[in-house]
Amino acid sequence: MISALEYSGKAEMALGLLQRMLAEGVAPNLFTFNACMKACTRLRDLDQALELLAVMETQGVAPCAVTVTHLMGVCAAEGDAKAAIELFAALREKHTLPPDAIVYSALLNACEKGGRWDYGLAVFDEVRQRRWRRRRRRERERSHPFSYSQGWPSAEKQAVALRWEK
């Protein structure tokens, strides 16, 4: 219901329904919170989004990549790159979120909308470093014949990998 209200442009009603749920003791789940976070993006209301994040934490619901993407969207809508960077860093540290391409893209968008290219370039450098480290780790795993990520090779593959001849 909340998602349908947000989708139809009735963001205030969606947030009001969440307040009603909380007042009546109905525990919202992650999907409900994400729909409300998207409503905050539509309203361009960072304060409401931060309050919603606090409610999520009190309810024991951990934010996911979608939640962070919506938060970055609110920061982008308000043109507040500094808030986006600080919020991203705090959430990544507190909830150990593995950032993906969509989250980083939303963060870069917030930096662009806020006119902070220096922040954007720092984010881009971090992405490039993370990607490089991940690629090097994959190369190391592939080069080792007994890599755990590939599973145990058959005896024939072990022999070939070790250049073991009969």
BELHU-V576266 format. One record per backbone hydrogen bond with DSSP energy under -0.5 kcal/mol. NH is the residue of the N-H (numbers start at 0). CO is the residue of the C=O. Records with the same first field share a line. If there is no record, write none. Layout:
NH->CO + CO
This chain:
4->0
5->1
6->2
7->3
8->5
9->4
10->8
13->9
14->10
15->11
16->12
17->13
18->14
19->15
20->16
21->17
22->18
23->19
24->21
25->20
26->24
27->25
32->28
33->29
34->30
35->31
36->32
37->33
38->34
39->35
40->36
41->37
42->38
43->39 + 40
44->39
45->43
48->44
49->45
50->46
51->47
52->48
53->49
54->50
55->51
56->52
57->53
58->54
59->56
60->55
61->59
67->63
68->64
69->65
70->66
71->67
72->68
73->69
74->70
75->71
76->72
77->73
78->74 + 75
79->74
80->78
83->79
84->80
85->81
86->82
87->83
88->84
89->85
90->86
91->87
92->88
93->89
94->90
95->91
98->96
103->99
104->100
105->101
106->102
107->103
108->104
109->105
110->106
111->107
112->108
113->109
114->111
115->110
116->114
119->115
120->116
121->117
122->118
123->119
124->120
125->121
126->122
127->123
128->124
129->125
130->126
131->127
132->128
133->129
134->130
135->131
136->132
137->133
138->134
139->135
140->136
141->137
142->138
143->139
146->143
149->146
150->147
157->153
158->154
159->155
160->156
161->157
162->159
163->158
164->162
